[in-house]
């Protein structure tokens, strides 16, 4: 089984062909193909290739399934006995990807 470690949105993801991952929002339309060239490591059964810092010539291609927002997170601040209360909501945007190929 072929695996790779890619970097996008300041985070690292371990992916294999056919995996579905949720990453920080990308500027790509639904159905488009995205290529990641920041590949830190490629593992192919017994053979592992580790980059310094990236593997030269290695790419990972993925198809954009959809973009959206995650569930709402409530942020509540309160200072007791002072009458201070604040509620804030946040929905983090994401992009859902399906990994198609690992080229190393």
C-alpha positions in Angstrom: 0.0 0.0 0.0 1.4 3.4 -1.0 1.2 6.2 1.5 2.4 9.8 1.5 2.6 12.7 3.9 1.6 16.1 2.4 1.5 19.6 3.7 -1.5 22.0 3.1 -2.9 24.7 5.2 -0.1 24.5 7.7 -1.0 20.9 8.6 0.4 17.5 7.7 -1.8 14.7 6.4 -1.0 11.0 5.9 -2.8 10.0 2.7 -3.3 6.9 0.6 -4.9 6.5 -2.8 -8.7 6.6 -2.4 -8.7 8.3 1.0 -11.2 11.1 1.7 -9.7 14.0 3.7 -10.9 17.3 5.0 -8.4 20.2 4.7 -8.4 23.9 5.2 -10.3 25.7 2.5 -8.7 25.7 -0.9 -9.4 28.1 -3.7 -10.7 25.4 -6.1 -14.1 24.7 -7.5 -16.1 21.5 -6.9 -15.0 18.8 -9.3 -11.5 20.3 -10.0 -8.3 18.5 -9.6 -5.7 19.8 -7.1 -2.0 18.8 -7.1 0.1 18.9 -3.9 3.9 19.3 -4.5 4.9 19.6 -0.9 5.3 15.9 -0.2 7.4 15.1 2.9 7.5 11.3 2.7 6.4 8.5 0.4 6.1 4.9 1.6 5.7 2.1 -0.9 5.4 -1.2 0.9 9.0 -1.8 2.1 10.6 1.3 0.4 10.4 4.7 2.1 11.6 7.9 0.6 12.0 10.8 3.0 12.5 14.4 1.7 14.9 17.1 2.9 12.5 18.8 3.4 10.4 17.6 0.4 10.7 14.7 -1.9 11.9 16.0 -5.3 9.5 15.3 -8.1 6.8 13.8 -5.9 3.2 14.9 -6.2 -0.2 13.9 -4.9 -3.3 14.6 -7.0 -6.7 14.9 -5.5 -10.3 15.7 -6.6 -12.3 18.4 -4.9 -15.6 16.8 -3.8 -17.1 19.9 -2.0 -16.4 23.0 0.1 -18.3 23.9 3.1 -18.3 24.9 6.8 -18.0 22.6 9.8 -20.4 22.5 12.7 -20.7 25.7 14.8 -18.4 26.0 17.8 -19.8 28.2 20.6 -17.3 30.4 22.5 -18.6 31.7 25.8 -16.8 34.1 28.1 -17.9 35.0 31.6 -16.5 36.8 34.6 -18.4 35.9 37.7 -19.9 38.7 39.9 -19.1 41.3 37.2 -22.1 40.9 34.8 -19.7 40.2 31.9 -21.0 37.6 29.4 -20.1 37.2 25.8 -21.2 34.5 23.3 -19.5 34.1 19.9 -20.0 31.4 17.3 -17.5 30.1 14.7 -17.7 27.8 11.7 -14.4 26.8 10.1 -14.4 26.5 6.3 -13.1 23.3 4.8 -12.6 21.5 1.5 -13.4 17.7 1.1 -10.8 15.9 -1.1 -10.6 12.4 -2.5 -7.0 11.3 -3.2 -6.6 10.0 -6.7 -2.9 9.3 -7.2 0.5 9.4 -5.5 3.3 10.1 -8.0 6.8 9.5 -6.7 
